[in-house]
Amino acid sequence: MGSVGEQELENSVFGRIIGALALMLSGAYLFADGLSNAVLLPLAVEIAGLSGAQAQAQVQVLQNQIILQLAFGIICLAGSVFVAFFKIDNFSPRLQVSSAQVPFPQLSKPATLTTEELISELKLRMPRN
């Protein structure tokens, strides 16, 4: 059985993988759709039989839509890389203890005493019943 910390870590990794995959799929779809629309834009205008000011207005609307699709596709793809490789802490506040509040035990220096001297030192420090 894993500890709570391990379970939390597994959930975090699983969530990051799912988030990265969702962003990658969304970004790939939006980018591919925008790219195909950009390639097919002249054909769409020709099929619609538009000319003059009406054609320019329609092309402007389609260009704006294509630019948005490409931009959001790139943002989603970049976001998937960010989510996959950079840890995002939970937004819930955590108790953080500063090092000034917690005294660290002082480590003793290595003793230069012999074993017999250390044992006699321990005997002196031990409480007697």
Buried (B, 14 or more C-beta within 10 A) or exposed (E): EEEEEEEEEEEBEEEBEEBBEBBBEBBBEBBEBBBEBBEEBEEEBEEEEBEEEEBEEBBEEBEEBBEEBBEBBBBBBEBBEEBBEEEEEEEEEEEEEEEEEEEEEEEEEEEEEEEEEEEEEEEEEEEEE
